């Protein structure tokens, strides 16, 4: 494997890791929004996740 191949592999891994972090953050926000929205029960809104 040449140095150029190593750089390309590193760049691809960095892009994949960034995409994973972004989607994980979006998923957490979506779950929080769905669990704590106005239609949620009072107990769900008072839970640790919604604070």
C-alpha positions as a Markdown table, in Angstrom:
| # | Residue | x | y | z |
|---|---|---|---|---|
| 1 | Unk | 0.0 | 0.0 | 0.0 |
| 2 | Unk | 1.4 | 3.3 | -1.0 |
| 3 | Unk | 1.4 | 6.5 | 1.0 |
| 4 | Unk | -1.4 | 7.9 | -1.3 |
| 5 | Unk | -3.5 | 4.8 | -0.6 |
| 6 | Unk | -3.0 | 5.3 | 3.1 |
| 7 | Unk | -4.1 | 9.0 | 2.9 |
| 8 | Unk | -7.2 | 8.1 | 0.9 |
| 9 | Unk | -8.1 | 5.3 | 3.4 |
| 10 | Unk | -7.7 | 7.7 | 6.3 |
| 11 | Unk | -9.8 | 10.4 | 4.6 |
| 12 | Unk | -12.6 | 7.9 | 3.9 |
| 13 | Unk | -12.5 | 6.6 | 7.5 |
| 14 | Unk | -12.7 | 10.2 | 8.8 |
| 15 | Unk | -15.7 | 11.0 | 6.6 |
| 16 | Unk | -17.5 | 7.8 | 7.7 |
| 17 | Unk | -16.9 | 8.6 | 11.4 |
| 18 | Unk | -18.2 | 12.1 | 10.9 |
| 19 | Unk | -21.3 | 10.9 | 9.2 |
| 20 | Unk | -21.9 | 8.4 | 12.0 |
| 21 | Unk | -21.5 | 11.1 | 14.7 |
| 22 | Unk | -23.9 | 13.4 | 12.9 |
| 23 | Unk | -26.6 | 10.7 | 12.4 |
| 24 | Unk | -26.3 | 9.6 | 16.0 |
| 25 | Unk | -26.8 | 13.2 | 17.2 |
| 26 | Unk | -29.8 | 13.6 | 15.0 |
| 27 | Unk | -31.3 | 10.3 | 16.2 |
| 28 | Unk | -30.9 | 11.3 | 19.8 |
| 29 | Unk | -32.6 | 14.6 | 19.2 |
| 30 | Unk | -35.4 | 13.0 | 17.3 |
| 31 | Unk | -36.0 | 10.4 | 20.1 |
| 32 | Unk | -36.0 | 13.2 | 22.7 |
| 33 | Unk | -38.4 | 15.3 | 20.6 |
| 34 | Unk | -40.8 | 12.3 | 20.1 |
| 35 | Unk | -40.6 | 11.3 | 23.8 |
| 36 | Unk | -41.1 | 14.8 | 25.2 |
| 37 | Unk | -43.5 | 16.5 | 22.8 |
| 38 | Unk | -46.8 | 17.9 | 23.9 |
| 39 | Unk | -48.6 | 14.6 | 23.3 |
| 40 | Unk | -46.4 | 12.8 | 25.8 |
| 41 | Unk | -47.7 | 11.9 | 29.2 |
| 42 | Unk | -46.8 | 14.0 | 32.2 |
| 43 | Unk | -44.6 | 11.2 | 33.5 |
| 44 | Unk | -42.7 | 11.0 | 30.3 |
| 45 | Unk | -42.2 | 14.8 | 30.2 |
| 46 | Unk | -40.9 | 14.6 | 33.8 |
| 47 | Unk | -38.4 | 11.8 | 33.0 |
| 48 | Unk | -34.7 | 12.2 | 33.1 |
| 49 | Unk | -34.5 | 12.0 | 29.3 |
| 50 | Unk | -36.6 | 15.2 | 28.9 |
| 51 | Unk | -34.7 | 17.4 | 31.3 |
